[in-house]
C-alpha cells in the first residue's frame, strides 16, 4: 500500500473535523480533530489508536499547513 493510494473522505468539516481513510474500497482508518486533539484510529472508530497530536485548532485545523502536516 502506497500513501498516494489512500483517499481521505472528509465526513465532517468542523466540530469535529473528521475523515475516513479509504484504500481499495475499504475503510482503513478514522481521523478526527476535536478539542485541540487529533487522533487516528484503525480500522475505524473505537479501533487501535495509531497516531495522536495536540494541534492549534479546536474543532478544525487552524491553517492548511497544520492540516497538511497531520494528514500526511
N, CA, C and O atoms as a GROMACS GRO file, in nm:
protein
  288
    1UNK      N    1   0.086  -0.118   0.000
    1UNK     CA    2   0.000   0.000   0.000
    1UNK      C    3   0.090   0.123   0.000
    1UNK      O    4   0.180   0.136   0.083
    2UNK      N    5   0.065   0.214  -0.093
    2UNK     CA    6   0.138   0.339  -0.102
    2UNK      C    7   0.049   0.451  -0.050
    2UNK      O    8  -0.071   0.451  -0.076
    3UNK      N    9   0.107   0.547   0.024
    3UNK     CA   10   0.024   0.656   0.078
    3UNK      C   11  -0.060   0.727  -0.027
    3UNK      O   12  -0.171   0.770   0.002
    4UNK      N   13  -0.008   0.741  -0.149
    4UNK     CA   14  -0.085   0.812  -0.252
    4UNK      C   15  -0.206   0.732  -0.299
    4UNK      O   16  -0.292   0.785  -0.370
    5UNK      N   17  -0.215   0.605  -0.261
    5UNK     CA   18  -0.330   0.523  -0.298
    5UNK      C   19  -0.442   0.532  -0.194
    5UNK      O   20  -0.551   0.478  -0.216
    6UNK      N   21  -0.417   0.598  -0.083
    6UNK     CA   22  -0.517   0.615   0.022
    6UNK      C   23  -0.594   0.745  -0.004
    6UNK      O   24  -0.534   0.850  -0.025
    7UNK      N   25  -0.726   0.735  -0.003
    7UNK     CA   26  -0.813   0.851  -0.025
    7UNK      C   27  -0.873   0.892   0.108
    7UNK      O   28  -0.926   0.809   0.181
    8UNK      N   29  -0.865   1.023   0.139
    8UNK     CA   30  -0.930   1.074   0.258
    8UNK      C   31  -1.065   1.133   0.222
    8UNK      O   32  -1.074   1.224   0.140
    9UNK      N   33  -1.168   1.079   0.284
    9UNK     CA   34  -1.304   1.126   0.262
    9UNK      C   35  -1.345   1.210   0.382
    9UNK      O   36  -1.364   1.157   0.491
   10UNK      N   37  -1.357   1.342   0.362
   10UNK     CA   38  -1.393   1.432   0.472
   10UNK      C   39  -1.541   1.413   0.502
   10UNK      O   40  -1.627   1.446   0.421
   11UNK      N   41  -1.570   1.360   0.620
   11UNK     CA   42  -1.707   1.329   0.657
   11UNK      C   43  -1.772   1.436   0.742
   11UNK      O   44  -1.894   1.438   0.759
   12UNK      N   45  -1.691   1.528   0.797
   12UNK     CA   46  -1.744   1.640   0.875
   12UNK      C   47  -1.642   1.753   0.869
   12UNK      O   48  -1.522   1.729   0.884
   13UNK      N   49  -1.689   1.876   0.846
   13UNK     CA   50  -1.599   1.989   0.825
   13UNK      C   51  -1.548   2.053   0.954
   13UNK      O   52  -1.435   2.101   0.958
   14UNK      N   53  -1.631   2.054   1.058
   14UNK     CA   54  -1.593   2.126   1.180
   14UNK      C   55  -1.667   2.068   1.300
   14UNK      O   56  -1.783   2.027   1.291
   15UNK      N   57  -1.598   2.068   1.410
   15UNK     CA   58  -1.653   2.028   1.542
   15UNK      C   59  -1.721   1.892   1.544
   15UNK      O   60  -1.841   1.888   1.572
   16UNK      N   61  -1.655   1.785   1.517
   16UNK     CA   62  -1.513   1.773   1.486
   16UNK      C   63  -1.488   1.769   1.335
   16UNK      O   64  -1.576   1.733   1.257
   17UNK      N   65  -1.367   1.806   1.295
   17UNK     CA   66  -1.322   1.781   1.158
   17UNK      C   67  -1.282   1.634   1.155
   17UNK      O   68  -1.202   1.589   1.237
   18UNK      N   69  -1.339   1.557   1.062
   18UNK     CA   70  -1.309   1.414   1.060
   18UNK      C   71  -1.307   1.358   0.920
   18UNK      O   72  -1.368   1.414   0.828
   19UNK      N   73  -1.236   1.248   0.906
   19UNK     CA   74  -1.214   1.184   0.777
   19UNK      C   75  -1.220   1.033   0.793
   19UNK      O   76  -1.190   0.979   0.899
   20UNK      N   77  -1.258   0.965   0.685
   20UNK     CA   78  -1.237   0.821   0.671
   20UNK      C   79  -1.124   0.804   0.571
   20UNK      O   80  -1.122   0.870   0.467
   21UNK      N   81  -1.030   0.717   0.602
   21UNK     CA   82  -0.923   0.683   0.508
   21UNK      C   83  -0.968   0.558   0.434
   21UNK      O   84  -0.999   0.456   0.495
   22UNK      N   85  -0.971   0.567   0.301
   22UNK     CA   86  -1.021   0.458   0.216
   22UNK      C   87  -0.906   0.404   0.132
   22UNK      O   88  -0.830   0.479   0.071
   23UNK      N   89  -0.895   0.272   0.130
   23UNK     CA   90  -0.797   0.205   0.045
   23UNK      C   91  -0.865   0.083  -0.016
   23UNK      O   92  -0.919  -0.001   0.055
   24UNK      N   93  -0.862   0.075  -0.147
   24UNK     CA   94  -0.920  -0.039  -0.218
   24UNK      C   95  -1.066  -0.062  -0.178
   24UNK      O   96  -1.107  -0.175  -0.152
   25UNK      N   97  -1.143   0.049  -0.172
   25UNK     CA   98  -1.286   0.048  -0.138
   25UNK      C   99  -1.317   0.003   0.004
   25UNK      O  100  -1.432  -0.032   0.034
   26UNK      N  101  -1.219   0.003   0.093
   26UNK     CA  102  -1.242  -0.034   0.232
   26UNK      C  103  -1.193   0.077   0.324
   26UNK      O  104  -1.090   0.140   0.298
   27UNK      N  105  -1.267   0.102   0.432
   27UNK     CA  106  -1.222   0.198   0.533
   27UNK      C  107  -1.111   0.135   0.614
   27UNK      O  108  -1.125   0.027   0.670
   28UNK      N  109  -0.996   0.207   0.619
   28UNK     CA  110  -0.881   0.154   0.693
   28UNK      C  111  -0.846   0.238   0.814
   28UNK      O  112  -0.767   0.195   0.899
   29UNK      N  113  -0.905   0.360   0.825
   29UNK     CA  114  -0.875   0.445   0.940
   29UNK      C  115  -0.980   0.553   0.956
   29UNK      O  116  -1.049   0.591   0.861
   30UNK      N  117  -0.990   0.602   1.079
   30UNK     CA  118  -1.080   0.711   1.116
   30UNK      C  119  -0.993   0.822   1.175
   30UNK      O  120  -0.922   0.799   1.272
   31UNK      N  121  -1.000   0.943   1.117
   31UNK     CA  122  -0.920   1.056   1.161
   31UNK      C  123  -1.013   1.162   1.216
   31UNK      O  124  -1.116   1.193   1.156
   32UNK      N  125  -0.977   1.219   1.332
   32UNK     CA  126  -1.068   1.314   1.396
   32UNK      C  127  -0.991   1.420   1.474
   32UNK      O  128  -0.892   1.391   1.542
   33UNK      N  129  -1.039   1.544   1.462
   33UNK     CA  130  -0.984   1.656   1.539
   33UNK      C  131  -1.096   1.715   1.622
   33UNK      O  132  -1.195   1.766   1.569
   34UNK      N  133  -1.080   1.709   1.753
   34UNK     CA  134  -1.179   1.764   1.843
   34UNK      C  135  -1.111   1.816   1.969
   34UNK      O  136  -1.022   1.750   2.023
   35UNK      N  137  -1.152   1.932   2.016
   35UNK     CA  138  -1.097   1.993   2.138
   35UNK      C  139  -0.944   2.001   2.135
   35UNK      O  140  -0.878   1.979   2.236
   36UNK      N  141  -0.889   2.033   2.017
   36UNK     CA  142  -0.746   2.052   2.005
   36UNK      C  143  -0.663   1.924   2.004
   36UNK      O  144  -0.541   1.929   2.018
   37UNK      N  145  -0.729   1.810   1.988
   37UNK     CA  146  -0.658   1.682   1.987
   37UNK      C  147  -0.694   1.605   1.860
   37UNK      O  148  -0.811   1.579   1.833
   38UNK      N  149  -0.591   1.570   1.782
   38UNK     CA  150  -0.609   1.497   1.656
   38UNK      C  151  -0.571   1.351   1.679
   38UNK      O  152  -0.464   1.322   1.733
   39UNK      N  153  -0.658   1.259   1.638
   39UNK     CA  154  -0.632   1.116   1.654
   39UNK      C  155  -0.660   1.040   1.525
   39UNK      O  156  -0.742   1.082   1.443
   40UNK      N  157  -0.591   0.929   1.511
   40UNK     CA  158  -0.616   0.835   1.401
   40UNK      C  159  -0.634   0.698   1.464
   40UNK      O  160  -0.547   0.650   1.537
   41UNK      N  161  -0.747   0.635   1.435
   41UNK     CA  162  -0.778   0.502   1.485
   41UNK      C  163  -0.795   0.406   1.368
   41UNK      O  164  -0.853   0.443   1.265
   42UNK      N  165  -0.747   0.285   1.382
   42UNK     CA  166  -0.758   0.183   1.278
   42UNK      C  167  -0.826   0.060   1.332
   42UNK      O  168  -0.798   0.021   1.445
   43UNK      N  169  -0.913  -0.003   1.257
   43UNK     CA  170  -0.953   0.034   1.122
   43UNK      C  171  -1.067   0.134   1.116
   43UNK      O  172  -1.102   0.180   1.008
   44UNK      N  173  -1.128   0.170   1.232
   44UNK     CA  174  -1.242   0.259   1.233
   44UNK      C  175  -1.258   0.316   1.373
   44UNK      O  176  -1.171   0.298   1.458
   45UNK      N  177  -1.367   0.386   1.398
   45UNK     CA  178  -1.396   0.443   1.530
   45UNK      C  179  -1.385   0.334   1.636
   45UNK      O  180  -1.440   0.225   1.620
   46UNK      N  181  -1.315   0.363   1.743
   46UNK     CA  182  -1.301   0.266   1.851
   46UNK      C  183  -1.190   0.165   1.827
   46UNK      O  184  -1.166   0.077   1.910
   47UNK      N  185  -1.123   0.177   1.714
   47UNK     CA  186  -1.014   0.085   1.682
   47UNK      C  187  -0.886   0.125   1.755
   47UNK      O  188  -0.888   0.208   1.845
   48UNK      N  189  -0.777   0.065   1.716
   48UNK     CA  190  -0.647   0.089   1.777
   48UNK      C  191  -0.600   0.230   1.745
   48UNK      O  192  -0.601   0.272   1.630
   49UNK      N  193  -0.558   0.303   1.847
   49UNK     CA  194  -0.504   0.437   1.830
   49UNK      C  195  -0.364   0.425   1.771
   49UNK      O  196  -0.276   0.366   1.833
   50UNK      N  197  -0.342   0.483   1.651
   50UNK     CA  198  -0.212   0.472   1.585
   50UNK      C  199  -0.140   0.605   1.575
   50UNK      O  200  -0.021   0.609   1.543
   51UNK      N  201  -0.211   0.717   1.601
   51UNK     CA  202  -0.148   0.848   1.596
   51UNK      C  203  -0.231   0.945   1.678
   51UNK      O  204  -0.354   0.940   1.675
   52UNK      N  205  -0.164   1.034   1.750
   52UNK     CA  206  -0.235   1.142   1.820
   52UNK      C  207  -0.142   1.261   1.832
   52UNK      O  208  -0.020   1.246   1.841
   53UNK      N  209  -0.202   1.380   1.833
   53UNK     CA  210  -0.125   1.502   1.844
   53UNK      C  211  -0.214   1.615   1.895
   53UNK      O  212  -0.334   1.620   1.865
   54UNK      N  213  -0.156   1.704   1.971
   54UNK     CA  214  -0.224   1.826   2.010
   54UNK      C  215  -0.200   1.928   1.899
   54UNK      O  216  -0.088   1.942   1.850
   55UNK      N  217  -0.306   1.999   1.860
   55UNK     CA  218  -0.296   2.095   1.749
   55UNK      C  219  -0.353   2.229   1.792
   55UNK      O  220  -0.416   2.241   1.897
   56UNK      N  221  -0.330   2.331   1.709
   56UNK     CA  222  -0.378   2.466   1.740
   56UNK      C  223  -0.530   2.477   1.730
   56UNK      O  224  -0.592   2.547   1.810
   57UNK      N  225  -0.589   2.410   1.633
   57UNK     CA  226  -0.733   2.419   1.614
   57UNK      C  227  -0.811   2.348   1.723
   57UNK      O  228  -0.759   2.256   1.786
   58UNK      N  229  -0.935   2.390   1.744
   58UNK     CA  230  -1.019   2.326   1.845
   58UNK      C  231  -1.105   2.218   1.781
   58UNK      O  232  -1.094   2.101   1.817
   59UNK      N  233  -1.191   2.255   1.686
   59UNK     CA  234  -1.278   2.159   1.619
   59UNK      C  235  -1.242   2.141   1.474
   59UNK      O  236  -1.302   2.059   1.403
   60UNK      N  237  -1.143   2.219   1.428
   60UNK     CA  238  -1.092   2.206   1.293
   60UNK      C  239  -0.949   2.261   1.292
   60UNK      O  240  -0.910   2.335   1.383
   61UNK      N  241  -0.872   2.226   1.192
   61UNK     CA  242  -0.736   2.276   1.183
   61UNK      C  243  -0.739   2.427   1.161
   61UNK      O  244  -0.823   2.478   1.086
   62UNK      N  245  -0.648   2.500   1.225
   62UNK     CA  246  -0.642   2.646   1.212
   62UNK      C  247  -0.586   2.691   1.078
   62UNK      O  248  -0.619   2.800   1.031
   63UNK      N  249  -0.501   2.608   1.015
   63UNK     CA  250  -0.441   2.650   0.889
   63UNK      C  251  -0.409   2.529   0.802
   63UNK      O  252  -0.402   2.416   0.850
   64UNK      N  253  -0.389   2.555   0.676
   64UNK     CA  254  -0.363   2.446   0.580
   64UNK      C  255  -0.230   2.377   0.605
   64UNK      O  256  -0.218   2.257   0.582
   65UNK      N  257  -0.130   2.451   0.654
   65UNK     CA  258   0.000   2.390   0.684
   65UNK      C  259  -0.016   2.282   0.792
   65UNK      O  260   0.037   2.171   0.778
   66UNK      N  261  -0.088   2.314   0.897
   66UNK     CA  262  -0.111   2.218   1.005
   66UNK      C  263  -0.194   2.098   0.954
   66UNK      O  264  -0.164   1.983   0.986
   67UNK      N  265  -0.296   2.126   0.875
   67UNK     CA  266  -0.378   2.019   0.820
   67UNK      C  267  -0.294   1.926   0.733
   67UNK      O  268  -0.299   1.804   0.750
   68UNK      N  269  -0.218   1.983   0.642
   68UNK     CA  270  -0.134   1.904   0.552
   68UNK      C  271  -0.033   1.819   0.630
   68UNK      O  272  -0.013   1.702   0.599
   69UNK      N  273   0.030   1.878   0.731
   69UNK     CA  274   0.128   1.806   0.811
   69UNK      C  275   0.067   1.682   0.878
   69UNK      O  276   0.123   1.572   0.869
   70UNK      N  277  -0.045   1.699   0.944
   70UNK     CA  278  -0.106   1.588   1.020
   70UNK      C  279  -0.178   1.488   0.931
   70UNK      O  280  -0.187   1.370   0.967
   71UNK      N  281  -0.229   1.530   0.818
   71UNK     CA  282  -0.298   1.435   0.730
   71UNK      C  283  -0.201   1.352   0.646
   71UNK      O  284  -0.241   1.253   0.586
   72UNK      N  285  -0.074   1.391   0.642
   72UNK     CA  286   0.025   1.311   0.572
   72UNK      C  287   0.044   1.180   0.644
   72UNK      O  288   0.124   1.097   0.601
   0.00000   0.00000   0.00000
